[in-house]
Amino acid sequence: MKNIKDKTALVTGGSKGIGAAVGLQLVKKKIGHLILVARPSKAFKDTIALIEASCGPNQKVTAIRADLADSKRTARIAQSLLADGVNIDILVNNAGFTAPKSIFEASFEELQQTMQVNLYAPFLLIQILLQGGNNFSHIFNIASTAGIKGRAGWATYSSSKAALTAMSEALREELLPLGTRVTCLSPGRCATDLRKVLAPDEDPTQIMQPEHVADVMTTLMGDVGHFIDSENIVVRL
C-alpha cells in the first residue's frame, strides 16, 4: 500500500468551499501530488497560492483551469492525465452547480448543466481513467442531503445528487474487487457559495463549515473508513 507522500489526489471544484478545504487538508497530510480543477477565477488563483505556501519541499500542486459543464473538456482532462502517465490514487468529485427554480421556471438547459457538472463529469472522469488503466485507491463523490429529501424549487439539484448517490452505490460494489473504495458523502447545510444560492437568507456562521467536511473525508481515508463507508454518509451538525 502506498504511503500518502507517494499518492496523487485530484479534487474538482477546488477554488473554494469544500474543494479548497480538502485540498489544503491533503497537503497538510503530506500528499505527494495535489491536482485541483476549477473554473478560472481570482478565488482559484488565491487558493492555489495558499496551498502552495503550505507545501513541503517534496510536494507538488497542479492547477487545471476548466469548466466541467463542458463534457469534451472533462474528457480531455482524464485523457491528458493518462497520456502524461499520472495515476490518480484519490479522486474527489466535488464540483457542483445549481440554479434553484420552480418547475414552472427551470429550463431544460439548466437541468442539463446541473446534471453535467454534478453527475456526468464524475462519471466521465471515473470511466475514462479506469478504461485507461488508472488504479484508484479511493473515490469520493460529494452528494448532498438534498439528494435524500428534496425541497420545493430544488428539483434539478436534488435529482442530480440523488443520481450521484445511486451511481456511487453501484460503483462501490463494482470496483471493490479492484481494491477501490468508493465513498459517497452527503453534506447537510454547509457554508459554501453553492449553499448561498440555495438559501440566500441563511447565516453562514451558524452552519457547518467546509473544513468540517474535509476533516471527515481525511478521517475516512484511513483504515477506520473501511468500517463506515458502506453506505451513503450524511455529514451535518
Secondary structure, DSSP 8 states (H G I E B T S, - for coil): ---GGG-EEEEESTTSHHHHHHHHHHHHTT-SEEEEEE-S-HHHHHHHHHHHHT--TT-EEEEEE--TT-HHHHHHHHHHHHHTT---SEEEE---------TTT--HHHHHHHHIIIIIHHHHHHHHHHHTT---SEEEEE--GGGTS--TT-HHHHHHHHHHHHHHHHHHHHHGGGT-EEEEEEE-SB-SHHHHHH-TTS-GGGSB-HHHHHHHHHHHTSGGGGGT-SS-EEE--
